[in-house]
Amino acid sequence: MAGACKMNERIRLETLCVRDGTDVAKQWAQWAMQLYRQSSNDSTHFASQPDWKPRFEQIIRELALFIEHETLDTAEVIHDN
């Protein structure tokens, strides 16, 4: 399931980049990251449950990576000079 979540975010960001530009994609990523963080910290939300929280935390990290480096590919960031 985590792979499916990550794939959905990647597709969404790629679509936004092509259709609306990187700035809009970054705005959406910031909004989604805040929403996912709130959800994973809300004990009444399923995203805070032990089987879901790590998935949301990973997606949050990937969205932060996109905002900072305009990529979801960790390898590109590691090898970036």
C-alpha positions, 0 to 999 in steps of 0.5 A: 500500500505504501508504494501505491501512496507514493506512486499517487503523489509522484503522479500528482506532482508530475501532472501538476509540474507539466500542467501548471508548473513547478511553483504550483506543484510546490504549493500543492506539496506544501499544502499536502505535507501540512495536511498529512502531518496534521492527520498523522498527529491526530489520534482520531485519524487513521494516519496516526495509527501504527500501521499507517503513520510510517507511510505518511511520514515517508510521504511527508519526507518525499514531499519536503524533498520535492519542495526543496530540490524539485525532485522525488528521486533521492538518488538525484539529491545524493549525487547533486553537487 
